[in-house]
């Protein structure tokens, strides 16, 4: 293998690869033959060296922008196991299957069966309501870029975020179809996802104080359970579903041992304030910390109507419930917690997702530098230039 180096590839490491004067490839130390090719113009794609007869051939699995390293490893292993490449498919071979049959068969085995339960639920919904109705009855080689573009544009008018999720899922399906040799190129590759809004909203210290006072008022009016759910979201940085579906078996001495998080099982450290909130929850016969009022054998599944009241009282009506997670992350960074540690606390799949908050720490650094400068200036007998 001719390349620059061999390393354990991660999404964060791939993101840090920079173009050079000529094309180079970094090879994965976990899957032999899998690498990331970096072109001088900056494009990155996964490649696989595949044995063919007495030699080998390089096959492009797809651009880095359409799949993560975990997916690339699965696709690479699947191809190495079956010894199939697009070049191996000869005219007159078996016709490509219908997309719905491919999803139910090969794709399900390689991808869907590996998902955790919460991810399966959302993927099943996108398949059943969006992807299969549009493309399920078509052979894989009849799913065209133009048709995907029209489908994506129509979906984006009503739900741009969900349209992005569906497009990513369709790309994954078609990437595997390329790896299996049913099609030569991914028809969804050129469809650009909707831009995600920048994360700029998180609560200030004054807004957190107003929110807490509003929650305390709800405690006195009988709304403590929902108020405590909101408090836990802010104190732990967990996603709403992780708290609503929290089981008593997952509440340990110093952490929440989440079994079905979005990115898989993970531990969420509990601070003393979060532990106090959990300790005051009544323990009945339900396995859930916050059971459904109608059926204690099921978790609470509403949208927390109390949230809309308390944010109005706290004068933060433009704040979403998910912004409490952003607030937790921003406070962690501004209090000097290293970004990799924050990433683990939030359960991010890679550090790159957490880097969105890294710039927030610059404000604290600038303020600290100003305080140090003022102290030194005073010792030197220089006049203060602090603005009032």
ABEGO torsion letter per residue (X at the ends): XBBABBBBBBAAAAAABBBBABBBBBBBAABBGBBBBBBAAGBBBBBBBBBBEABBBBBBAEBAAABBAAAAAAAAAAAAAAGBBAAABBBGBBBBBBAAAAAABAAAAAAAAABBAAAAAAAAAAAAAAAAAAAAABBAAABBAAAAAAAAAAAAAABAAAAAAAAAAAAAAAAAAAAAGABABBAAAABBBBBBBBBABBBBAAAAAAAAAAAAAAAAAGAAAAAAAAAAAAAAGBBAAAAAABBAAABBAABBBBAABAAEBBBBBBBAAAAAAAAABBBBABABABBBAABAABBBABAGAAAAAAAAAAGAAABBAAAAAAAAAAAAAAAGBBAAAAAAAAGBABAAAAAAAAAAAAAAAAAAAAAAAAAAAAAAGBBBABBX
